[in-house]
């Protein structure tokens, strides 16, 4: 990717809308935009300016120009943002004229990549921006904002500094073996310091994996006997008629999927075939799939009603749910008296009452949000990473530190330990982008939005 040319891209979606935003970034941003201006050419200074744009003496649009001068811009380059009238034709026409005037169409994520390469943001902040844009729930949104701001990045810097301190102490003991009075350089001291860092990395990895799963979607199976309202629960959750709802038992033979984004978690919903005794070969295949999905699911929504809660088929499902995270949903709750509800609450754990056909599922949504309101991943002052590449790097750091601890505890020569510690330190640098390979950086930013 060239960093010395000038690029252009829409910063807003190209559609029928009142205002569209086009971003131009690079050393020739002012020069290129000025080719479209007849009077009052732009000077290289920061400000907002109202101008008319022309192409070959034809008036194109009247726009507001937001001007930023390097290095005081998001990308660290000269930037002109054009707020023009929206519309697919108008927006594309202005972009094409800017390209004819010397700009190049930006690649996906190229503005953020230039910001990173110019030292305006680090890699965690860049990933934070992407997480913010693609957040599916409030938790992911909060993590994206925190990482974008850079307020939590000091945790990585501190880990790097502490690890480098251990590496330095070990190196001193290797280079000057006759000096045994270096503070904190005994095997016991080094082991204790390394275990502290290892514990911090393990906690970061645990928080990040949990947050990643919550943001990407918990695999959630809706199970139960036929005709208890499983499909109605699915439709009420996703607010659309994705599953067929009838009074005929065994209607849902195949697996139906949908997604819902709640406050603390996103759910990938799977409506399964009703579990019951049947001679229908096709339906039995669906029932087998349902049982397999119970084993695979992160969360099971087990739907029953007043009439069948004690049936033998349901007892079989209860057996399958041992050691699983599940919610017992008593549907068609409008048919239950207050006393009946109280008795069921005493008998069963984690039970909620719904009336899916009436879209009354507030209890269920509240319970799911409460279950995934995890204190470890809802702390505002803790670093959490939800990029898959970031989590992979933290996993590698954890493995290097674990190996180093095993080596130091086994009594092997201390210089062997530093090999893994140096690797872990370099991986921490890679995590924030101090050290990087161009191909890896290109791959990361190509996953971002065009115009960002």
Secondary structure, DSSP 8 states (H G I E B T S, - for coil): --SSS-EEEESS--SS-SEEEEEEESTTHHHHHHTT-SSS---SS-EEEEEEEEETTEEEEEEEEEEE-TTSSSSSS-EEEEEEE--HHHHHHHHHHHHHTT-EE--TTHHHHHHHHTTSS-HHHHHHHHHHHH--SHHHHHHHHHHHHTTTTHHHHHHHHHHHHHHHHHHHHHHTTT----TT-SHHHHHHHHHHHHHHHHHHHHHHHHHHHHHH-EEEEEEESTTSSHHHHHHHHHTS--S---SSTT---S-EEEEEE-SS-EEEEEE---------HHHHHHHHHHHHHHHH-SEEEEEE-TTTTT-HHHHHHHHHTTTS-EEEEE--GGGS-HHHHHHHHHHSSSEEE-BGGGTB-HHHHHHHHHHT--GGGS-TTS-----HHHHHHHHHHHHHHHHHHHHHHHT--HHHHHHHHHHHHHHHHHHHTSS--HHHHHHHHTTS-TT-
